[in-house]
Amino acid sequence: MKEYKTILEPGTGEYVEKKSRFIGYVRHVENEEEADAFITEIKKKHYDARHNCSAYSVGEDKELQRFSDDGEPGGTAGKPILEVITGNRLHNVCIVVTRYFGGTLLGTGGLVRSYTEAAKECIADTEIVTKQCVIPLVITTNYNDLGKIQYILGQDGISIRNTDYGENVVLTADVFVDDIDRIEKKITEATAARAIYDRKEAEFVIR
């Protein structure tokens, strides 16, 4: 996967149906362990609630998806929450919806709607961002060629992470994975092969 959507900040939201309160919490998680820890945290916070239903999707490529109805009728809670996550094409996200029973049975349709709306509300309370896979490219150049390299990077909207000035100049640029060969070729031609490259391990950054 070359890019994916996720959230950075936690979000909360609430939906009320016939006096039953559905409180949604969403958080960015990097793996299954963080998701399970978040679910445990919310369960401890709302230990007196009848249900704490959850769903998460983790992994930028081969997603691990899990959901729990936590005592609600099968398919009425965890799966609808997961469908909100997948419907927004979110990755590395966990949602927990806490239910406080209001005294009236909601039926299958009412439960699905309520858990869905609570999940939507907590997502609406945060910001969805796009992370792209880049290769941090460390470029070592002389001062005469620096302007040429900065111009090439600027033309392609490539972010320069940092610049170190010494005997030579060392730039670290976040180059989109599909562009790495083309960018290196352009810089090589512009500097008559004087620039030196060092590709670092690919990572996901906010663009």
Contacts in CASP RR format, 6 or more apart in sequence:
PFRMAT RR
TARGET T0000
AUTHOR 0000-0000-0000
METHOD contacts of the structure
MODEL  1
MKEYKTILEPGTGEYVEKKSRFIGYVRHVENEEEADAFITEIKKKHYDAR
HNCSAYSVGEDKELQRFSDDGEPGGTAGKPILEVITGNRLHNVCIVVTRY
FGGTLLGTGGLVRSYTEAAKECIADTEIVTKQCVIPLVITTNYNDLGKIQ
YILGQDGISIRNTDYGENVVLTADVFVDDIDRIEKKITEATAARAIYDRK
EAEFVIR
1 60 0 8 1.000
1 61 0 8 1.000
1 133 0 8 1.000
2 132 0 8 1.000
2 133 0 8 1.000
2 176 0 8 1.000
2 177 0 8 1.000
2 178 0 8 1.000
3 130 0 8 1.000
3 131 0 8 1.000
3 132 0 8 1.000
3 133 0 8 1.000
3 204 0 8 1.000
3 207 0 8 1.000
4 60 0 8 1.000
4 89 0 8 1.000
4 91 0 8 1.000
4 92 0 8 1.000
4 130 0 8 1.000
4 131 0 8 1.000
4 204 0 8 1.000
5 88 0 8 1.000
5 89 0 8 1.000
5 90 0 8 1.000
5 91 0 8 1.000
5 128 0 8 1.000
5 129 0 8 1.000
5 130 0 8 1.000
5 131 0 8 1.000
6 28 0 8 1.000
6 90 0 8 1.000
6 91 0 8 1.000
6 92 0 8 1.000
6 93 0 8 1.000
6 128 0 8 1.000
6 129 0 8 1.000
6 131 0 8 1.000
7 26 0 8 1.000
7 27 0 8 1.000
7 28 0 8 1.000
7 90 0 8 1.000
7 93 0 8 1.000
7 123 0 8 1.000
7 126 0 8 1.000
7 127 0 8 1.000
7 128 0 8 1.000
7 129 0 8 1.000
8 28 0 8 1.000
8 126 0 8 1.000
8 127 0 8 1.000
8 129 0 8 1.000
8 206 0 8 1.000
9 28 0 8 1.000
9 126 0 8 1.000
9 127 0 8 1.000
10 25 0 8 1.000
10 26 0 8 1.000
10 27 0 8 1.000
10 28 0 8 1.000
10 126 0 8 1.000
11 25 0 8 1.000
11 26 0 8 1.000
11 27 0 8 1.000
11 122 0 8 1.000
11 123 0 8 1.000
11 125 0 8 1.000
11 126 0 8 1.000
12 23 0 8 1.000
12 24 0 8 1.000
12 25 0 8 1.000
12 26 0 8 1.000
12 122 0 8 1.000
12 125 0 8 1.000
13 23 0 8 1.000
13 24 0 8 1.000
13 25 0 8 1.000
13 118 0 8 1.000
13 121 0 8 1.000
13 122 0 8 1.000
13 124 0 8 1.000
13 125 0 8 1.000
14 21 0 8 1.000
14 22 0 8 1.000
14 23 0 8 1.000
14 24 0 8 1.000
14 118 0 8 1.000
14 121 0 8 1.000
15 21 0 8 1.000
15 22 0 8 1.000
15 114 0 8 1.000
15 117 0 8 1.000
15 118 0 8 1.000
15 121 0 8 1.000
16 22 0 8 1.000
17 106 0 8 1.000
17 110 0 8 1.000
17 113 0 8 1.000
17 114 0 8 1.000
18 102 0 8 1.000
18 103 0 8 1.000
18 104 0 8 1.000
18 106 0 8 1.000
19 102 0 8 1.000
19 103 0 8 1.000
19 104 0 8 1.000
20 99 0 8 1.000
20 100 0 8 1.000
20 101 0 8 1.000
20 102 0 8 1.000
20 103 0 8 1.000
20 104 0 8 1.000
20 106 0 8 1.000
20 114 0 8 1.000
21 98 0 8 1.000
21 99 0 8 1.000
21 100 0 8 1.000
21 102 0 8 1.000
22 97 0 8 1.000
22 98 0 8 1.000
22 99 0 8 1.000
22 114 0 8 1.000
22 115 0 8 1.000
22 117 0 8 1.000
22 118 0 8 1.000
23 46 0 8 1.000
23 97 0 8 1.000
23 98 0 8 1.000
23 99 0 8 1.000
23 100 0 8 1.000
23 118 0 8 1.000
24 95 0 8 1.000
24 96 0 8 1.000
24 97 0 8 1.000
24 98 0 8 1.000
24 118 0 8 1.000
24 119 0 8 1.000
24 121 0 8 1.000
24 122 0 8 1.000
25 38 0 8 1.000
25 42 0 8 1.000
25 95 0 8 1.000
25 96 0 8 1.000
25 97 0 8 1.000
25 98 0 8 1.000
25 122 0 8 1.000
26 93 0 8 1.000
26 94 0 8 1.000
26 95 0 8 1.000
26 119 0 8 1.000
26 122 0 8 1.000
26 123 0 8 1.000
26 125 0 8 1.000
26 126 0 8 1.000
27 38 0 8 1.000
27 93 0 8 1.000
27 94 0 8 1.000
28 92 0 8 1.000
28 93 0 8 1.000
29 35 0 8 1.000
29 38 0 8 1.000
29 56 0 8 1.000
29 58 0 8 1.000
29 92 0 8 1.000
29 93 0 8 1.000
29 94 0 8 1.000
30 58 0 8 1.000
30 92 0 8 1.000
31 58 0 8 1.000
31 59 0 8 1.000
32 56 0 8 1.000
32 58 0 8 1.000
32 64 0 8 1.000
32 66 0 8 1.000
34 58 0 8 1.000
34 94 0 8 1.000
35 56 0 8 1.000
35 58 0 8 1.000
35 66 0 8 1.000
35 94 0 8 1.000
38 94 0 8 1.000
38 96 0 8 1.000
39 52 0 8 1.000
39 54 0 8 1.000
39 56 0 8 1.000
39 68 0 8 1.000
39 94 0 8 1.000
39 96 0 8 1.000
42 52 0 8 1.000
42 54 0 8 1.000
42 96 0 8 1.000
42 98 0 8 1.000
43 52 0 8 1.000
43 96 0 8 1.000
46 52 0 8 1.000
46 98 0 8 1.000
46 100 0 8 1.000
49 98 0 8 1.000
49 99 0 8 1.000
49 100 0 8 1.000
50 99 0 8 1.000
50 100 0 8 1.000
50 101 0 8 1.000
51 69 0 8 1.000
51 70 0 8 1.000
51 71 0 8 1.000
51 72 0 8 1.000
51 77 0 8 1.000
51 98 0 8 1.000
51 99 0 8 1.000
52 70 0 8 1.000
52 96 0 8 1.000
52 97 0 8 1.000
52 98 0 8 1.000
52 99 0 8 1.000
53 67 0 8 1.000
53 68 0 8 1.000
53 69 0 8 1.000
53 70 0 8 1.000
53 71 0 8 1.000
53 72 0 8 1.000
53 77 0 8 1.000
53 78 0 8 1.000
53 81 0 8 1.000
53 96 0 8 1.000
53 97 0 8 1.000
53 99 0 8 1.000
53 115 0 8 1.000
54 67 0 8 1.000
54 68 0 8 1.000
54 70 0 8 1.000
54 78 0 8 1.000
54 81 0 8 1.000
54 94 0 8 1.000
54 95 0 8 1.000
54 96 0 8 1.000
54 97 0 8 1.000
55 65 0 8 1.000
55 66 0 8 1.000
55 67 0 8 1.000
55 68 0 8 1.000
55 78 0 8 1.000
55 79 0 8 1.000
55 81 0 8 1.000
55 82 0 8 1.000
55 85 0 8 1.000
55 94 0 8 1.000
55 95 0 8 1.000
55 119 0 8 1.000
56 65 0 8 1.000
56 66 0 8 1.000
56 67 0 8 1.000
56 82 0 8 1.000
56 85 0 8 1.000
56 93 0 8 1.000
56 94 0 8 1.000
56 95 0 8 1.000
57 63 0 8 1.000
57 64 0 8 1.000
57 65 0 8 1.000
57 82 0 8 1.000
57 85 0 8 1.000
57 86 0 8 1.000
57 90 0 8 1.000
57 91 0 8 1.000
57 92 0 8 1.000
57 93 0 8 1.000
58 64 0 8 1.000
58 91 0 8 1.000
58 92 0 8 1.000
58 94 0 8 1.000
59 91 0 8 1.000
59 92 0 8 1.000
60 91 0 8 1.000
60 92 0 8 1.000
60 131 0 8 1.000
60 133 0 8 1.000
60 204 0 8 1.000
63 91 0 8 1.000
65 82 0 8 1.000
65 86 0 8 1.000
67 77 0 8 1.000
67 78 0 8 1.000
67 79 0 8 1.000
67 81 0 8 1.000
67 82 0 8 1.000
68 77 0 8 1.000
68 78 0 8 1.000
69 75 0 8 1.000
69 76 0 8 1.000
69 77 0 8 1.000
69 78 0 8 1.000
69 79 0 8 1.000
70 77 0 8 1.000
70 78 0 8 1.000
71 77 0 8 1.000
72 78 0 8 1.000
72 99 0 8 1.000
72 111 0 8 1.000
72 115 0 8 1.000
73 107 0 8 1.000
73 108 0 8 1.000
73 111 0 8 1.000
75 112 0 8 1.000
76 107 0 8 1.000
76 108 0 8 1.000
76 109 0 8 1.000
76 111 0 8 1.000
76 112 0 8 1.000
76 115 0 8 1.000
77 97 0 8 1.000
77 99 0 8 1.000
77 111 0 8 1.000
77 112 0 8 1.000
77 115 0 8 1.000
78 115 0 8 1.000
80 112 0 8 1.000
80 115 0 8 1.000
80 116 0 8 1.000
80 119 0 8 1.000
81 95 0 8 1.000
81 97 0 8 1.000
81 115 0 8 1.000
81 116 0 8 1.000
81 119 0 8 1.000
83 116 0 8 1.000
84 95 0 8 1.000
84 116 0 8 1.000
84 119 0 8 1.000
84 120 0 8 1.000
84 123 0 8 1.000
85 93 0 8 1.000
85 95 0 8 1.000
85 119 0 8 1.000
88 123 0 8 1.000
88 128 0 8 1.000
90 123 0 8 1.000
90 128 0 8 1.000
95 119 0 8 1.000
95 122 0 8 1.000
95 123 0 8 1.000
97 115 0 8 1.000
97 118 0 8 1.000
97 119 0 8 1.000
97 122 0 8 1.000
99 114 0 8 1.000
99 115 0 8 1.000
106 114 0 8 1.000
129 206 0 8 1.000
130 206 0 8 1.000
130 207 0 8 1.000
131 204 0 8 1.000
131 205 0 8 1.000
131 206 0 8 1.000
131 207 0 8 1.000
132 176 0 8 1.000
132 204 0 8 1.000
132 205 0 8 1.000
132 207 0 8 1.000
133 176 0 8 1.000
133 177 0 8 1.000
133 202 0 8 1.000
133 203 0 8 1.000
133 204 0 8 1.000
134 174 0 8 1.000
134 175 0 8 1.000
134 176 0 8 1.000
134 177 0 8 1.000
134 202 0 8 1.000
134 203 0 8 1.000
134 204 0 8 1.000
134 205 0 8 1.000
134 207 0 8 1.000
135 174 0 8 1.000
135 175 0 8 1.000
135 177 0 8 1.000
135 180 0 8 1.000
135 199 0 8 1.000
135 200 0 8 1.000
135 201 0 8 1.000
135 202 0 8 1.000
136 161 0 8 1.000
136 172 0 8 1.000
136 173 0 8 1.000
136 174 0 8 1.000
136 175 0 8 1.000
136 199 0 8 1.000
136 200 0 8 1.000
136 201 0 8 1.000
136 203 0 8 1.000
137 172 0 8 1.000
137 173 0 8 1.000
137 174 0 8 1.000
137 175 0 8 1.000
137 180 0 8 1.000
137 183 0 8 1.000
137 184 0 8 1.000
137 197 0 8 1.000
137 198 0 8 1.000
137 199 0 8 1.000
137 200 0 8 1.000
138 170 0 8 1.000
138 171 0 8 1.000
138 172 0 8 1.000
138 197 0 8 1.000
138 198 0 8 1.000
138 199 0 8 1.000
138 200 0 8 1.000
139 149 0 8 1.000
139 170 0 8 1.000
139 171 0 8 1.000
139 172 0 8 1.000
139 173 0 8 1.000
139 187 0 8 1.000
139 195 0 8 1.000
139 196 0 8 1.000
139 197 0 8 1.000
140 168 0 8 1.000
140 169 0 8 1.000
140 170 0 8 1.000
140 195 0 8 1.000
140 196 0 8 1.000
140 197 0 8 1.000
140 198 0 8 1.000
141 149 0 8 1.000
141 168 0 8 1.000
141 169 0 8 1.000
141 170 0 8 1.000
141 171 0 8 1.000
141 191 0 8 1.000
141 194 0 8 1.000
141 195 0 8 1.000
141 196 0 8 1.000
142 168 0 8 1.000
142 169 0 8 1.000
142 194 0 8 1.000
143 168 0 8 1.000
143 169 0 8 1.000
145 190 0 8 1.000
145 191 0 8 1.000
145 194 0 8 1.000
145 195 0 8 1.000
146 169 0 8 1.000
148 187 0 8 1.000
148 190 0 8 1.000
148 191 0 8 1.000
149 171 0 8 1.000
149 187 0 8 1.000
149 190 0 8 1.000
149 191 0 8 1.000
149 195 0 8 1.000
150 160 0 8 1.000
150 171 0 8 1.000
152 183 0 8 1.000
152 186 0 8 1.000
152 187 0 8 1.000
152 190 0 8 1.000
153 160 0 8 1.000
153 171 0 8 1.000
153 173 0 8 1.000
153 183 0 8 1.000
156 179 0 8 1.000
156 183 0 8 1.000
158 173 0 8 1.000
158 174 0 8 1.000
158 175 0 8 1.000
158 176 0 8 1.000
158 179 0 8 1.000
158 183 0 8 1.000
159 173 0 8 1.000
159 174 0 8 1.000
159 205 0 8 1.000
159 207 0 8 1.000
160 171 0 8 1.000
160 172 0 8 1.000
160 173 0 8 1.000
160 174 0 8 1.000
161 172 0 8 1.000
161 173 0 8 1.000
161 174 0 8 1.000
162 171 0 8 1.000
162 172 0 8 1.000
163 169 0 8 1.000
163 170 0 8 1.000
163 171 0 8 1.000
163 172 0 8 1.000
164 170 0 8 1.000
164 171 0 8 1.000
172 200 0 8 1.000
173 183 0 8 1.000
174 205 0 8 1.000
175 183 0 8 1.000
177 202 0 8 1.000
180 199 0 8 1.000
184 197 0 8 1.000
187 195 0 8 1.000
187 197 0 8 1.000
188 195 0 8 1.000
END
